[in-house]
Amino acid sequence: MPLIDYFWPFAGYRNADAGSKLERAAAYRYNRQLARALPAYLNRWLAVSCLLLTASCVSSGWLVPVTGTAFTLAFCMTLHIAHVWLMLQRHESA
C-alpha cells in the first residue's frame, strides 16, 4: 500500500456533479459508502498534526517556520476531512 493511499482518502471518490440524475445519485451513494472510512483518515491526520505542532514547539532556528507551515497544512487537511465526513453524514441521515 503506497503512502499516498494511507493519507489521501479522496482518490476513490466519484464526481457526483456529472452525468444524468441517476448517475449522479449512484456516485453520491458510492461516495457515502466510502465516507465510512473517513474517521480513520481523520485520526491519522490528527496524529500528524499533533506531531508537527510538537515539533514546531520544540524546534529552533530555521526549522520553526518549516514545521509550523507543515502543521498548518496538516491541520487544514484534518478540517477538510472532518467537513466532508460531516457533510456526507448529514445527508445520509436525511
SULDA-V870097 format. One record per run of one state. SS is the DSSP state (H for helix, E for strand, C for the rest). FROM is the first residue (numbers start at 0). LEN is the number of residues. If there is no record, write none. Layout:
SS_FROM_LEN / SS_FROM_LEN
This chain:
C_0_2 / H_2_5 / C_7_13 / H_20_38 / C_58_4 / H_62_31 / C_93_1
